[in-house]
């Protein structure tokens, strides 16, 4: 059912089709010139220039990134703005995509698809600007091109501190999904990504000779206990339905096989799909470390760097994404996506307003699934236009006074 007869889906599709080649070219430009977190000056300038060319007035955020308002505000419509979010930053990994637009910056690559997100949100904004000119945009829209999604604390917090969420009623975004074929989007009500914190446990003791572990703190043995037993304690102290996961990535201690070192550490990530369990996890983690190392005469310091909460998709917003996806792609184009333990700082925006993120299929039909955060990550560039269509359509639907929810469960 088309809930916005003044803006039929075909009109949005045609408007995006008319600029698809430009959006692909812009994505390739961004891919060839990637910039890591909080250095995205060229990317910001490129997007701002195109928005100004369209007659819009982008406003820079402190450092890098920008916001741009389109159409009427709350005073005119009585409704708060719909925000569409993109992320600008790349990753510090070498690009091995093998395309003519491979990164010209050594050791830096758009290996998570943020160049696709940026092109899609820009495309949606250009289409929505045309609707605003003709008086067919039902409520105001804000585009947010944020910096530093890939680091903690992320750029969403900086954008919020600068007022990016003021006057916003709903927020939407897409994220590349290399497991999903192009022409499909994945949605889910509830948690779609995980909370993610960085954890460092540092142990210290007097050190000593390996022949006399009884006269000192056997630090390496204690580290081993932290590695194996602390995750098990969390699994018994926190609700298992919350999807709590502690996985270590770094272990460091010692320099000689016959010497007990005086210090060592382990580092990893603590992830959780449920916000209340996330709030408790750091306290339980500290208690678990203290209990586990208590018999071994070592001192423990536990540092938890708060990262991001889980992305919890609002039911109504997710149903709007479902409707937008079916309008653009047909009923079979929208699928139920899996939960992920990856972190996404879009979650911070959802602490200020309800909204939802959709998975955007980027895999060529029948082709390999290039994994995210790898230098050989590739996308089927038809996903750019699909992302632009989806976001433009959901902005229109979200701005309507009322829209019947699509049928069927999405959780």
C-alpha positions in Angstrom: 0.0 0.0 0.0 1.4 3.4 -0.9 0.9 5.5 2.1 1.9 8.8 0.4 -0.1 9.2 -2.8 1.5 12.6 -3.5 4.9 11.0 -3.7 4.5 7.6 -5.5 7.4 5.2 -5.1 8.0 5.3 -8.9 8.8 9.0 -8.6 11.5 8.4 -6.0 12.9 5.5 -8.0 13.1 7.6 -11.2 14.7 10.5 -9.4 17.4 8.3 -8.0 18.0 6.6 -11.3 18.6 10.0 -12.9 21.6 10.6 -10.5 22.8 7.0 -10.1 25.9 7.5 -12.3 26.8 10.6 -10.3 26.4 8.8 -7.0 28.6 5.9 -8.2 31.3 8.4 -9.3 31.2 10.1 -6.0 31.5 6.8 -4.1 34.6 5.9 -6.2 36.1 9.3 -5.5 35.6 8.7 -1.8 37.0 5.2 -2.0 40.1 6.4 -3.8 40.7 9.1 -1.1 39.8 7.5 2.2 40.4 9.3 5.5 40.5 7.8 9.0 38.5 9.0 11.9 38.5 12.7 12.6 40.6 13.6 9.5 37.7 13.4 7.0 38.2 17.0 5.7 38.3 16.2 2.0 35.2 13.9 2.3 33.3 16.6 4.2 34.2 19.2 1.6 33.2 17.0 -1.3 29.7 16.3 0.2 29.2 19.9 1.2 30.0 21.2 -2.3 27.4 18.9 -3.9 24.8 19.9 -1.4 25.5 23.6 -2.0 25.2 22.9 -5.7 21.7 21.6 -5.1 20.8 24.9 -3.4 21.1 23.5 0.2 23.0 25.0 3.1 25.2 22.4 4.8 26.6 23.3 8.2 30.0 21.9 9.3 30.3 20.1 12.6 33.3 20.8 14.9 36.3 19.1 13.3 34.9 17.1 10.4 31.4 16.1 9.3 28.3 18.1 8.6 24.6 18.4 8.9 22.2 19.7 6.3 18.5 20.4 6.8 16.0 20.0 4.0 12.4 21.2 3.8 10.1 22.5 6.5 10.9 22.4 10.2 8.7 21.7 13.1 7.2 25.2 13.3 5.7 24.7 9.8 4.6 21.0 10.0 4.1 20.5 13.7 6.4 17.4 13.4 10.0 16.9 14.2 12.6 16.2 11.6 13.6 12.8 10.2 17.3 12.3 10.3 19.2 10.2 7.8 22.8 9.3 8.9 25.9 8.4 7.0 29.5 7.9 8.3 32.5 9.3 6.6 35.6 7.6 8.0 37.7 4.8 6.6 39.8 2.1 8.3 43.6 1.9 8.8 44.0 -1.2 6.6 45.6 -1.6 3.2 43.2 -1.5 0.2 43.3 -4.7 -1.9 40.1 -4.2 -3.9 42.0 -4.3 -7.2 39.7 -1.7 -8.8 40.8 1.4 -10.7 39.5 3.4 -7.8 41.6 1.6 -5.2 42.8 3.8 -2.4 45.6 6.2 -3.2 46.3 6.6 0.6 48.7 3.8 1.7 47.4 1.8 4.6 43.9 3.3 4.5 40.7 1.8 2.9 37.0 2.1 2.9 36.8 -1.5 4.0 33.4 -1.1 5.8 31.4 0.5 3.1 31.1 4.0 4.6 31.7 5.4 1.1 28.5 3.6 0.0 26.6 4.9 3.1 27.7 8.4 2.2 26.7 8.2 -1.4 23.4 6.7 -0.5 22.5 9.4 2.0 23.6 12.1 -0.3 21.5 10.6 -3.1 18.5 10.5 -0.8 19.1 14.1 0.2 19.2 15.3 -3.4 15.9 13.6 -4.2 14.3 14.9 -1.0 15.5 18.4 -1.8 13.6 18.2 -5.2 10.5 17.1 -3.3 10.8 20.0 -0.9 11.1 22.4 -3.9 7.8 21.1 -5.3 6.1 21.2 -1.9 5.8 17.4 -1.7 8.0 16.7 1.3 5.7 16.1 4.2 8.2 17.0 7.0 11.7 18.3 7.4 14.7 16.0 6.9 18.2 16.4 8.4 21.2 14.7 6.7 24.0 13.8 9.1 27.4 13.0 7.7 29.3 12.1 10.8 33.0 11.6 11.5 34.7 8.8 13.4 32.3 5.9 13.5 35.1 3.4 13.6 36.7 4.5 16.9 35.6 4.8 20.5 34.3 7.1 21.7 32.8 7.6 18.3 31.8 10.6 16.2 28.0 10.2 16.9 28.6 11.6 20.4 30.5 14.6 18.9 27.6 15.2 16.5 25.1 15.0 19.3 27.1 17.4 21.5 27.0 19.9 18.5 23.2 19.7 18.4 22.7 17.3 15.5 19.7 15.6 17.2 17.9 18.8 18.2 14.4 18.8 16.7 14.8 15.3 15.4 11.9 12.8 15.9 13.1 9.7 14.0 16.5 8.5 12.7 17.4 6.0 9.9 20.5 4.5 8.4 21.8 1.7 6.3 24.8 -0.5 6.7 26.5 -2.6 4.0 25.9 -6.4 4.4 28.3 -8.4 2.2 26.3 -11.6 3.0 23.1 -10.2 1.4 22.7 -10.1 -2.3 22.2 -6.7 -3.9 18.6 -5.9 -4.4 17.7 -6.9 -0.9 17.6 -5.1 2.5 17.5 -6.8 5.9 15.5 -5.5 8.9 14.8 -6.6 12.4 12.8 -5.2 15.4 14.9 -5.0 18.5 18.7 -5.4 18.9 20.4 -5.6 15.5 24.0 -5.0 16.7 25.7 -5.3 20.0 27.1 -3.1 22.7 30.9 -3.1 22.4 33.4 -2.1 25.1 37.2 -2.4 25.0 38.6 -4.3 28.1 42.1 -4.3 29.5 43.1 -6.4 32.5 46.6 -5.6 33.8 48.2 -7.9 36.5 51.3 -7.1 38.5 53.4 -9.0 41.1 57.0 -8.9 42.4 58.1 -11.3 39.7 60.7 -14.0 40.3 62.3 -17.2 39.1 60.2 -19.9 37.6 61.7 -22.4 40.0 60.1 -20.6 42.9 56.5 -19.7 42.0 55.5 -20.2 45.6 57.4 -17.2 46.8 55.9 -14.7 44.4 52.8 -14.1 42.4 52.7 -16.5 39.4 51.5 -13.8 37.0 51.4 -15.8 33.8 49.4 -18.6 35.5 47.0 -15.9 36.8 46.7 -14.4 33.4 45.7 -17.8 32.0 43.0 -18.0 34.6 41.7 -14.6 33.6 41.6 -15.7 30.0 39.6 -18.9 30.6 37.6 -18.3 33.7 36.4 -14.7 33.6 34.3 -15.2 30.4 32.7 -18.3 32.1 31.9 -16.2 35.2 30.1 -13.6 33.1 28.1 -16.3 31.5 26.7 -17.3 34.9 26.3 -13.9 36.4 24.5 -12.2 33.5 21.3 -13.2 31.8 22.4 -15.6 28.9 19.5 -14.2 26.8 21.5 -10.9 26.7 24.1 -12.4 24.4 27.1 -11.4 26.6 30.4 -12.3 24.9 33.9 -11.6 26.2 36.7 -12.5 23.7 40.4 -11.7 24.1 42.5 -10.4 21.3 45.9 -9.6 22.9 47.9 -11.4 25.6 51.2 -10.0 26.6 53.6 -11.0 29.4 57.2 -12.0 30.0 60.5 -12.0 28.0 62.3 -15.1 29.2 61.1 -18.7 29.7 62.7 -19.0 33.2 61.5 -15.7 34.6 58.1 -14.9 36.2 57.3 -11.4 34.9 56.3 -8.6 37.1 53.5 -7.4 34.9 51.3 -8.5 32.0 48.0 -7.8 30.4 45.2 -9.1 28.3 42.9 -7.0 26.1 39.7 -7.9 24.4 36.1 -6.8 23.7 33.0 -7.2 25.8 29.8 -7.3 23.8 26.2 -7.5 24.7 22.8 -7.4 22.9 20.8 -6.0 25.8 21.1 -2.6 27.3 20.4 -3.4 30.9 22.9 -6.3 30.9 25.4 -3.9 29.3 25.0 -1.5 32.1 25.8 -4.3 34.6 28.6 -6.0 32.7 31.5 -3.8 33.6 30.8 -4.2 37.3 30.4 -7.9 37.1 33.6 -8.1 35.0 35.7 -6.3 37.7 34.3 -8.5 40.4 35.1 -11.7 38.4 38.7 -10.7 37.8 39.3 -10.0 41.5 37.8 -13.3 42.5 39.7 -15.3 39.8 43.1 -13.9 40.6 42.7 -13.7 44.4 44.6 -17.0 45.2 47.6 -16.1 43.1 49.2 -13.1 45.0 48.9 -10.7 42.1 47.3 -7.3 41.9 44.7 -6.6 39.2 43.6 -3.4 37.4 40.6 -3.6 35.1 39.9 -0.8 32.6 36.7 -0.9 30.6 36.5 1.7 27.8 32.9 2.3 27.2 32.2 2.0 23.5 28.7 1.9 22.1 25.3 0.6 23.3 23.4 -1.9 21.1 21.5 -0.7 18.1 17.9 -1.4 19.1 15.5 -0.9 16.2 12.2 0.7 17.2 9.2 -1.4 16.0 7.3 1.4 14.2 10.5 2.7 12.5 11.4 -0.8 11.4 8.0 -1.3 9.9 8.4 1.9 8.0 11.7 0.6 6.7 9.9 -2.6 5.7 7.3 -0.6 3.8 9.9 1.5 2.1 11.8 -1.6 1.1 8.8 -3.3 -0.4 7.8 -0.1 -2.2 11.3 0.1 -3.8 12.2 -3.6 -4.2 9.1 -5.6 -4.0 7.9 -7.9 -1.3 10.8 -10.4 -1.7 13.3 -7.6 -1.4 13.0 -7.2 2.4 14.2 -10.1 4.6 14.7 -10.7 8.3 18.3 -10.0 9.2 20.4 -11.8 11.8 21.7 -10.1 15.0 25.3 -9.1 15.0 27.8 -8.7 17.8 29.5 -5.9 15.9 29.3 -2.4 17.4 27.8 0.6 15.7 27.7 4.1 17.1 24.4 4.8 15.3 23.2 3.4 18.6 23.9 6.7 20.4 21.5 8.5 18.1 18.8 6.0 19.2 19.2 7.1 22.8 17.8 10.5 21.7 15.1 9.5 19.2 13.5 6.2 18.0 14.7 4.9 14.7 16.1 1.9 12.8 19.0 0.7 10.8 18.7 -1.6 7.8 21.2 -4.0 6.3 22.0 -3.1 2.7 22.8 -6.0 0.4 26.1 -5.5 -1.4 27.0 -9.0 -2.7 26.9 -9.5 -6.4 24.4 -12.3 -7.2 26.2 -15.6 -7.0 29.4 -13.8 -6.1 31.7 -14.1 -3.1 30.9 -12.4 0.2 33.8 -10.1 0.8 34.0 -9.6 4.6 33.8 -6.2 6.3 37.0 -4.7 7.7 39.2 -6.6 5.1 41.3 -4.9 2.5 39.7 -6.9 -0.4 36.1 -5.7 0.5 34.1 -5.1 -2.6 30.5 -4.1 -3.2 28.1 -4.4 -6.1 27.6 -0.7 -6.8 23.9 -1.1 -7.6 23.5 -1.0 -3.8 24.2 2.7 -3.8 21.0 3.6 -5.7 19.0 1.1 -3.7 20.2 2.7 -0.4 19.3 6.1 -1.7 15.8 4.9 -2.8 15.2 3.2 0.6 16.3 6.2 2.7 14.4 8.8 0.6 11.3 6.6 0.7 11.4 6.0 4.4 11.9 9.7 5.1 8.7 10.4 3.2 6.8 7.7 5.0 8.1 8.7 8.4 6.9 12.3 7.7 3.3 11.4 7.0 0.8 12.1 9.8 -0.1 8.4 9.9 1.0 5.3 8.1 -0.4 1.8 8.7 2.2 -0.7 9.9 3.2 -3.4 7.4 2.1 -6.9 8.2 4.2 -9.7 9.7 6.7 -10.0 12.6 10.2 -8.6 12.2 12.0 -9.9 15.2 
